[in-house]
Amino acid sequence: MNHSTAPSPAPASFEPPPPAQRWLAMLGIGVGILMVTIDYSIVNISLPTLVRELKTTFAAVQWVVLSYVLIITSLMLGVARLGDMYGKKLLYAGGVAVFTTGSLLCGLSDSIGWLIGARAFQGLGGVLMQSLGMAIITQLFPAEERGRALGVVGGIVSVGLALGPALGGMIIGAWGWRWIFWVNVPLGALAWVLVARFVPSAEPSDRGARFDWAGALLLCAALTSYALGMTLGQRLGFSRPLVLWLLAAAAAGVAAFIIVQGRVAAPTMNLSLFRDRLFGMNLSMGFLVFITLGTTVVLPFFMDLVMGLSTVEMGFLMMVLPIAMGVVSIWAGWLTDRHGPRVISILGLIVMALGCAVMTTIHRDVSVWGLALRLLPIGLGMGLFQSPNNTAIMSSAPPQHLGVASGLLALSRTLGNSTGVPLAGALFTAMVLVAAGLGAGAQITTAPHEALVQGVRCAYAASTGIVLIATIIAAAAWRVSRRRGL
């Protein structure tokens, strides 16, 4: 996950505040970023509990994840411009207030519909915080301290991703699912007070900037149509006219988005960057890899329904992926500096593909350690791939477009996630229904264990194929870069 487009230097007229003030301001921004980061992973662990307690379905509960991610994906690139137009502090503080209010409403929800709506509202606050947090920190700190400050933010993101699953499991086990949202309320209040008190106000840097509302709405409409089609297809069957029309609308929305991006004055996505074939190949690899991470949405159901694990045990198991990614990514960055990104990223994709393939051998009697060892190569491979590929993306972008390239990198991740979750859910559901001999619309949580096992295997078989496609693209990119002497 990325928290913004590349931060722009502080305006010449802006003076960084005194050390004590800027680190207290940093604490406020850091608490906000920690909340948003944890929220990406803490909710997945609650999905089986939500199905039971809100008396809903697997297809519907996916929208607890999707509604949040769709809002962030649609607005990710454009919101940074709003900060230039209206002031970063004002919008960030507003984002904290919206996110905190959304968290309170999520915990108060008594139906799946209300929870999905509250999560979408929470996403509005999350995207403001993600898009503007790094830019504010860049302004707060002078050049000689900026690297340390941004390094602290990177550490906060890593801690948040690693803590989310285990923290969610422990909170649900001790106090129930509502508290995974309510825990944000005191943290959000603290973050808002610190931001309001210690982040200095600065004049908007570009009041004449334009927000690409057409592009944001088209992207949101296309992604929502796709996600609706994929989740309704799980319940109604994919041959139903409504489902087919939704998927067709998604394709038309993507086409319209691309056309609009080529015509508006300030597009959400700068298509000129894709004229460089190497840049497009690097970005597509990242997108494909993040599609496969959507498969993790089915794991809590396997661990709950087949393995019979508690939410605490499930949470610690789900930590395997982010911890492996975080540890290996540091080493992968060092290797990239010494040997370049190409070989390292290809190696990471191969390891990841092997991990996904090993997950297709999962069975109903698998032990906790057996599942952990199967998940480990996926995290290791992801860690090996991500840092070199990020380097390759940013290195292939023209210097004058580094901010746009960083935004597209963030978009590829959230877009991959919002594509992967409904895809994995659809494959899992389809295979479970076939293996159990059930008709469309049947509740998969009542399916026999062996059918659920087949569903997990199917989802990871598809992930294996997607990672292999990314590996082929990586090999082609290596050949292109060698021809260019890079």
N, C-alpha and C positions, 0 to 999 in steps of 0.2 A: 504494500500500500504506500502511496505517496501522499504528502499532505499539502501540496500546492504546486503551482507552476514555479519555475525557478525564481527565487526572490530577487527583486530588483534592488540596486543600491539605494541607500537612504538619500533623500533629496539633499542638495547642498545646504538649504536653509534650515534643515532639521538638525538640532544639536542633541546627541545622546544624553540621557539623564545621568545623574550621579550614580556611582556603582551600586549603593544600597538600593536605590529606587529601581534600577534596571533589573537587578536580580529578583526583587519582589515582583516586578512586572513579569519576569521570566517564569516565576512560580505560578502566577495566574494563567499564563498561556500554556505552561506545561501541564497543569491540572486539566485544562480543557482538552488538550491533545490526548492526554492519557484516557479520559472518558471516552472520546470518540474511537480511539484505537481499541480499547477493551470491548467496546460495543460491537465491533465487527465479529468477534469470536465468542463472546459470552453468551449470545442468544442461541447459537446452534445447539448447545448442550441442553437447552430447555425445550426443544421441539417435541420430543416424545411426551414430556409432561404436559405441554400445552394441548396436544391432541386429546389426552385423557381428561384434563380438568376443564377445558373449554368445549369438550364434546364436539370436536371438529375432525377434519380429515387430513391426510398427509398432503394432498394437493393444495388445500387451503392454507395449511400452516407454513408452507414454503413462502407465502407472501409476507410473513413476519420478517423474513430476511430480505425478500425481493423489494418490498415497498421502500425500505430504507435505502437499499443499494441503487434502485432506479432513480430516486431523487438526486442522490449524490452524483451518479454517472451523468445525468442529463445536464446538471448545472456546474459540474466541476470546472470546466474551462472558462465559462463566462463569468462566474462569481468574482474572480480576481479583478475583473474590470470594474465591477461595482465598488470594490474597495478604492480604486483609483478615482472613481466619480464622486463618492460620498464620504470617504474617510474610512481607513481600516479599523481604527479603534471602535467607532460607532457600530460598524457591522459585526465585528467580532463579538463585542459585548451583547449585541442583539442575538447573535448566533448562540451564545452561552445561555441566554434567557430562554430562547425557543427550545434548545436541546433539553434544558432542565425541565421546562414545563411539559415537553413531550414525554420525558421519562416518567414524570408524575402521572400523566394520563395513561401511559402504557400500563403502569402498575395498578391503576384503578379500573382498567378495562374488564368488562364482564362477558364479552363475546369476542369471537375471532375477528369480526368486522371492525369493532372499535379498536382492537389492538393493532390491526393492520393500518387503520387511519392514523392512529397515534404514532406509529413507527414512521409513517411518511412525514408527519409533522416534525418528528425528531430528526429526520434526515435533512430537513431544511436548515435546522440549526447546525447539524454536523457538517454540511458542505460549506457553510460560512466559516466555521472554525478551521476546517481542513485547508481551505483555499487561502486564508489570510494569516494563519498563525506564523508560518515561517517568514512571511514578508514583514510582519511586525517585529519579530526578533532581529531580522536583518537591520531594521531601522534603529532598534534599541541599542545595539552594541557597536562600538567603534571597530574598524577593520582588524585591529590587532587582537580583539577578543571574540570576533564573530565566529571563527572556526570552532572554538571551544563551546560557544553557545549553541551552535547548530549541531555539534556533536552530542551535547546533552539531549537535544530534541530527538536525535536518532536513537539514543539510549532509551528514552521514554517510549518511543514507538515499539522498540524491540521488547521492552518489559511488558507493555500493554498487550501485545500479541501473544506473548508466552503466558501471561497471567490469566487471560480471559477464560479459557476453558476450565482450568482448575478452580478459579475463583467462582465461576458460575456454578460448577458442580457443588462446591461447599455451601454457597449461599442457598441454592435450591434445597439441598439436604437439610440445612439448619432452619431456614425461615420460609421456604416456598419460592415459587418462581417470580412473584411480584417484586421481591426485593432485589432481583438482578437489575431492575429498572430504578427502584426507589433509592438504591445506593448512590445514584447519580445526583440526587436532589441536594444533599448537603455539600457534595463536592462541587456541584454547579454553582451553588450560592457562594462558596468560598472563591471559586474562580472569577465570578462576576465582580465581587467586591474588590479583589486584587487588581483586576483589569481596569475597573472604573477608577480606582484610587491611584494606581501607580503607572499605568501606561499613559504616556503623554499624548495629548492630541496633536495632530499634524494636519496641515492643510491638504485637502485632496490633491493628488499629483496631476490629475487629468480630468477636469470637470467635463471636458468635451468628448470623453470616451463614449462609445456606444456598446450597448448590450445586445447580443444577438438572440432576441427573444424567439424569432422564427426558427432558428437552428435548435435552440434548447427545447422548444415545444415539439418540433418534429422528431428529435432524438428520443424524447420522453415517450411520445406517442408510438414510435416504432418499437421501442424496447417493451413498453407495456403491452402492446398487441402481441408481440412474440411470447412474453411471459404468460399472458392470459391464455393464448392458444395452447402453449405447452402444458399448463396446469389444468385447464379445462379438458384437454385431450385425455389426461390421466383419469378424469372422472366420467366423461361422456363417450370417449373413444375418438380417435383421430380422423375417422371418416365422416364425422358430423359436419354439416355445412358451416355452422358457426365457427368451429375450430379452423376449418380450411380458410374461411374468410379472414379470420384474425391473423393467421400466418401470412396470407397474401397481403393484408394491410401492413404487416411488419416489413415485408419486402418492399412494398411501395413507399413506406415511410423512410426507409434507408435510402432509396433512390432519390426521393424528394429532398432529403437532408443533404445529400452530396451535391445536388443541383443548386440548392440555396447557398451552400458554402462557397460555391464558385462565383456567386453573383453579389453577395452582400459586401458592404464596405469593411466591416469588422467581423469576420467569420469566427465561429466557435472553433473550427478546425481549419488550419491553414493547409490546403491541399497541395500547395506548391512544394512542400517538403517531400511529398511522395514521388516527385519526379526523380529523386535519387533512389534508384532501385535498392541499394544497400540499406538505406534508412527504412524503407517500407518492409524489407525482409526482416530486419531486426525487430521492428515493432510487431509484425505479425507473429513472430515466434513468441514474444511475451504474451500477446493476446491468447494464443492457443494454449500456452502453459497455464494461464489463469483460468481458462475454461475447465481444465481438468481438476483444479482445486475445488470447483463446485461439487465434486463428488463427495466431499466431506459432509455434505448435508444429509447423506443417507447413513453415515456411520453411527450416529447416536441411536437410530432406530434398530440397527443390527445389535449394538451393544446392549440396548435395553430389552428388546423383545427376544433375541436369540441367546445372548450370553448372560442375561439376567443381572447385569451390573448395576450398582447404585450410581446416582448422579455424581457423587464424589469420585468414584472409580473411573467413570466415563470422562470426567473432566481431566484427570491426570493422564489418562491415555491420549486424549486429544492434544495434550501438550507436546507429544513426541514430534509432530511436524514442525511447529514454530521454533522449538528449541534447536532441533537439528538444522533448520534453515539459518537461524541466527548465528550459531556457532561456526558453521561451515562458510557462511558468506564472508566473514572476516578473512579467512584463509584464502577464499576464492579471489577476493580483491587483491591480496598480496600476489597471488599467482598471476593475475591479470596484468599487474604492473610489470612483472618480470617476463612473461611469455606472450602477452597479448590476449584478447578476449576470445578468439575463435575456438582454439582447441579446448579451452576450459569450458566454454558454454556447451560445446558438443558433448564433452565428457559428462557434464551435468545432465543433459537430456538423455543420454544413454542410461545413466544410473536411475534417473527418474522413470524411464520406460520399463526398466527391469523391476523397479519397485511396484509399479502399477500392474505389471504382468504377474508378479508374485501374489498380489492381492486377489487375483482370479483363482488362486488355489485355496481360498478361505473355506472353512467348513464349520458345521454347527457346533463342533466340540473344540474349536480353537481356544487356546488359553490366552490369558491376558498378555503374557510374554510373547506368545506366537503372533498375536495381532500387532503388538508393539514392534516386533522385529520386521514384520511385513511393511509397516508404515515408515520405518526408519529410512530405507533407501529413497522413498519419495521426498522426504524432507531434506536428505543429504543432496540429492540430485537438484532439487529446487534451489538450495543454497549455492551449489556450484554454478548453476545456470544464471541466476538472477543478477548477481553483481557484474559479471563479465558482459551480459547482454545490455544492462543499463549503461555500462561504459561505452559499448559499441554504438548504442542509440545516440548518446550525447556527443560522441566523437564524430559521428557521421552527419550531424546537424550543422548548418552554417552558423558561424558565431553570432550573427545578428538575429538568429531565431532560436537561441538556446532556451529562452523562456517558453516559447511555444512548444518546443520539442519536449521539455520537461512536463508540460501539461498533457501532451499526447501520451507520454509514458504513463502518467497517472491514469489517464482515461483508458488506456489499453488494459490496465489491471482491473478497474472497476467494471469496464465493459465485459471483460472476460468472466468476471464473477457473476454479473447479472445475466450473462448468457449460459454459463455453466450450471448454475443452480437449477433452473427449470429443465435443462437438458438431462442432467443426471437424475432428477426426480422422475422425468418421463420414462427414461430407460429402465430405471429401477421398478417403477410401477408396472410398466408393460410386461417385464419379465416375471415379476411376482404373480400377476394375474394369469399369465399363460401357464407358469409352472404349477400354480394351485388349481387351475381349471376354473377360475372365477370369471364372471362377466365384467364388462366395463362398469365402473361406478362402485364396485365392491370395496369394502374397507380393507386395505392391505394389512392393517395391524392385527387382523384376525386370521391371516394366512398362516399355513404351517411353516415351521422353522426352515425346512428345506427350500421352500419357495422363496423365503426372504434371503437365504444364502445365494440362490440363483440370481436374485435381483442385484445383490451387491457385486457378484461376479460380472454380470452384464455391464454394470456401470463402469467398473474398472477395466473391463476389456475395451470399452469405447475410449476410456482415458488413455490406455496403452496405444491405441491407434492414433489418437490425436497427438500424443507426444512424439510418436514416430514420424508423423508428418512434419512436426516442428524440427525434428532432427534432420530430415531431408532438406528442409529450407536452410538450416544452419550449415549443412555441408555445401549447399549452393552459394551461400553468403561467403563462406570461407574461400571458395574458388574466385568469386568476384573480387574480394578484398586482395587476394594474391595477385590477380591481374592488374589491380590498381597500385600494387606495390605497398599496400598498407600493412 
